[in-house]
Amino acid sequence: MFERGVSVNWPGSAAEVDELCRLIEVWKERLRLMDWRIDVNAQAPHKIEPKDAYATCAAQPEIQFALIAIGWPPAAYGAGYSLEQTVIHELIHAVLSPVFKVWEHLVEDAGPFAGPVAVALAAATDLAEVAVDKLACALRGLSDGDQNNADDGTHGAGGEGSV
């Protein structure tokens, strides 16, 4: 399904596809990504890296494009899983993707210092992942009208671009 800059390849029911498209459109607007094309594909949970992630986002800010892979079926993640939380989280990665691109270039340009820079980058990426998750929880809570969102910000763990 393709709608206003959103392409979804999702094996769920028509109602589930419509809900996923709605979530993406709502959060694209809220996060000021309306000029972006967002493609979403279902992915077997065991193919999502890192293994504890619900989804990944491969963003190309220079062309305002993001490919999001979300684990299918969502029920594989248990009762605490939220598709909306996952969408928000991955779209925040798209918003922040220029920062991640700079980090990648730092490693490429580090020359003989690439090893230590890569270690520092890995630590920064882990910290950024926690921050992205906390932001996603806070935004979802504010959206729900609950400024004290019950979600503790531990929706998922993983590296850059993953929930």
Contacts in CASP RR format, 6 or more apart in sequence:
PFRMAT RR
TARGET T0000
AUTHOR 0000-0000-0000
METHOD contacts of the structure
MODEL  1
MFERGVSVNWPGSAAEVDELCRLIEVWKERLRLMDWRIDVNAQAPHKIEP
KDAYATCAAQPEIQFALIAIGWPPAAYGAGYSLEQTVIHELIHAVLSPVF
KVWEHLVEDAGPFAGPVAVALAAATDLAEVAVDKLACALRGLSDGDQNNA
DDGTHGAGGEGSV
1 7 0 8 1.000
1 8 0 8 1.000
1 10 0 8 1.000
1 17 0 8 1.000
1 21 0 8 1.000
2 8 0 8 1.000
3 21 0 8 1.000
3 25 0 8 1.000
4 25 0 8 1.000
5 36 0 8 1.000
5 37 0 8 1.000
5 38 0 8 1.000
6 21 0 8 1.000
6 24 0 8 1.000
6 25 0 8 1.000
6 28 0 8 1.000
6 37 0 8 1.000
6 38 0 8 1.000
6 39 0 8 1.000
6 40 0 8 1.000
7 37 0 8 1.000
7 38 0 8 1.000
7 39 0 8 1.000
7 40 0 8 1.000
8 17 0 8 1.000
8 20 0 8 1.000
8 21 0 8 1.000
8 24 0 8 1.000
8 39 0 8 1.000
8 40 0 8 1.000
9 39 0 8 1.000
9 40 0 8 1.000
9 41 0 8 1.000
9 42 0 8 1.000
10 16 0 8 1.000
10 17 0 8 1.000
10 20 0 8 1.000
10 40 0 8 1.000
10 41 0 8 1.000
10 42 0 8 1.000
10 72 0 8 1.000
11 42 0 8 1.000
11 72 0 8 1.000
12 42 0 8 1.000
12 72 0 8 1.000
19 83 0 8 1.000
20 40 0 8 1.000
20 83 0 8 1.000
20 87 0 8 1.000
23 83 0 8 1.000
23 84 0 8 1.000
23 87 0 8 1.000
24 38 0 8 1.000
24 40 0 8 1.000
24 87 0 8 1.000
24 91 0 8 1.000
27 33 0 8 1.000
27 84 0 8 1.000
27 87 0 8 1.000
27 88 0 8 1.000
27 91 0 8 1.000
28 34 0 8 1.000
28 36 0 8 1.000
28 38 0 8 1.000
28 91 0 8 1.000
30 139 0 8 1.000
30 143 0 8 1.000
31 88 0 8 1.000
31 91 0 8 1.000
31 92 0 8 1.000
31 94 0 8 1.000
31 95 0 8 1.000
32 95 0 8 1.000
33 64 0 8 1.000
33 91 0 8 1.000
33 94 0 8 1.000
33 95 0 8 1.000
35 64 0 8 1.000
36 64 0 8 1.000
36 65 0 8 1.000
36 66 0 8 1.000
36 94 0 8 1.000
37 64 0 8 1.000
37 65 0 8 1.000
37 66 0 8 1.000
38 65 0 8 1.000
38 66 0 8 1.000
38 68 0 8 1.000
38 91 0 8 1.000
38 94 0 8 1.000
39 65 0 8 1.000
39 66 0 8 1.000
39 67 0 8 1.000
39 68 0 8 1.000
40 67 0 8 1.000
40 68 0 8 1.000
40 69 0 8 1.000
40 70 0 8 1.000
41 67 0 8 1.000
41 68 0 8 1.000
41 69 0 8 1.000
41 70 0 8 1.000
42 69 0 8 1.000
42 70 0 8 1.000
42 71 0 8 1.000
42 72 0 8 1.000
43 55 0 8 1.000
43 56 0 8 1.000
43 69 0 8 1.000
43 70 0 8 1.000
43 71 0 8 1.000
43 72 0 8 1.000
44 71 0 8 1.000
44 72 0 8 1.000
45 71 0 8 1.000
45 72 0 8 1.000
45 76 0 8 1.000
45 77 0 8 1.000
47 69 0 8 1.000
48 54 0 8 1.000
48 55 0 8 1.000
48 56 0 8 1.000
48 69 0 8 1.000
48 71 0 8 1.000
48 162 0 8 1.000
49 56 0 8 1.000
49 162 0 8 1.000
50 157 0 8 1.000
50 158 0 8 1.000
50 159 0 8 1.000
50 162 0 8 1.000
52 156 0 8 1.000
52 157 0 8 1.000
52 158 0 8 1.000
53 156 0 8 1.000
53 157 0 8 1.000
53 158 0 8 1.000
53 159 0 8 1.000
53 162 0 8 1.000
53 163 0 8 1.000
54 70 0 8 1.000
54 71 0 8 1.000
54 77 0 8 1.000
54 81 0 8 1.000
54 86 0 8 1.000
54 155 0 8 1.000
54 156 0 8 1.000
54 162 0 8 1.000
54 163 0 8 1.000
55 68 0 8 1.000
55 69 0 8 1.000
55 70 0 8 1.000
55 71 0 8 1.000
55 86 0 8 1.000
55 89 0 8 1.000
55 90 0 8 1.000
55 162 0 8 1.000
55 163 0 8 1.000
56 68 0 8 1.000
56 69 0 8 1.000
56 90 0 8 1.000
56 161 0 8 1.000
56 162 0 8 1.000
57 66 0 8 1.000
57 67 0 8 1.000
57 68 0 8 1.000
57 90 0 8 1.000
57 91 0 8 1.000
57 93 0 8 1.000
57 94 0 8 1.000
57 97 0 8 1.000
57 161 0 8 1.000
57 162 0 8 1.000
58 66 0 8 1.000
58 67 0 8 1.000
58 68 0 8 1.000
58 69 0 8 1.000
58 161 0 8 1.000
59 65 0 8 1.000
59 66 0 8 1.000
59 67 0 8 1.000
59 93 0 8 1.000
59 94 0 8 1.000
59 97 0 8 1.000
59 100 0 8 1.000
59 161 0 8 1.000
60 66 0 8 1.000
60 97 0 8 1.000
61 94 0 8 1.000
61 97 0 8 1.000
61 98 0 8 1.000
61 101 0 8 1.000
62 101 0 8 1.000
66 90 0 8 1.000
66 91 0 8 1.000
66 93 0 8 1.000
66 94 0 8 1.000
66 97 0 8 1.000
68 87 0 8 1.000
68 90 0 8 1.000
68 91 0 8 1.000
70 83 0 8 1.000
70 86 0 8 1.000
70 87 0 8 1.000
70 90 0 8 1.000
71 77 0 8 1.000
74 81 0 8 1.000
74 83 0 8 1.000
75 81 0 8 1.000
82 140 0 8 1.000
82 151 0 8 1.000
82 155 0 8 1.000
84 140 0 8 1.000
85 136 0 8 1.000
85 137 0 8 1.000
85 140 0 8 1.000
85 151 0 8 1.000
85 155 0 8 1.000
85 163 0 8 1.000
86 155 0 8 1.000
86 163 0 8 1.000
88 136 0 8 1.000
88 139 0 8 1.000
88 140 0 8 1.000
89 132 0 8 1.000
89 133 0 8 1.000
89 136 0 8 1.000
89 155 0 8 1.000
89 163 0 8 1.000
90 161 0 8 1.000
90 163 0 8 1.000
92 132 0 8 1.000
92 135 0 8 1.000
92 136 0 8 1.000
92 139 0 8 1.000
93 100 0 8 1.000
93 132 0 8 1.000
93 160 0 8 1.000
93 161 0 8 1.000
96 128 0 8 1.000
96 132 0 8 1.000
99 128 0 8 1.000
100 125 0 8 1.000
100 128 0 8 1.000
100 160 0 8 1.000
100 161 0 8 1.000
103 121 0 8 1.000
103 124 0 8 1.000
103 125 0 8 1.000
106 117 0 8 1.000
106 121 0 8 1.000
107 114 0 8 1.000
107 115 0 8 1.000
107 117 0 8 1.000
107 118 0 8 1.000
107 121 0 8 1.000
108 114 0 8 1.000
110 116 0 8 1.000
110 117 0 8 1.000
110 118 0 8 1.000
125 159 0 8 1.000
125 160 0 8 1.000
126 158 0 8 1.000
126 159 0 8 1.000
128 160 0 8 1.000
129 157 0 8 1.000
129 158 0 8 1.000
129 159 0 8 1.000
129 160 0 8 1.000
129 161 0 8 1.000
129 162 0 8 1.000
132 161 0 8 1.000
133 153 0 8 1.000
133 154 0 8 1.000
133 155 0 8 1.000
133 156 0 8 1.000
133 157 0 8 1.000
133 163 0 8 1.000
134 153 0 8 1.000
136 153 0 8 1.000
136 155 0 8 1.000
136 163 0 8 1.000
137 149 0 8 1.000
137 151 0 8 1.000
137 152 0 8 1.000
137 153 0 8 1.000
137 155 0 8 1.000
138 149 0 8 1.000
140 149 0 8 1.000
140 151 0 8 1.000
141 147 0 8 1.000
141 149 0 8 1.000
141 151 0 8 1.000
142 149 0 8 1.000
155 163 0 8 1.000
156 163 0 8 1.000
END
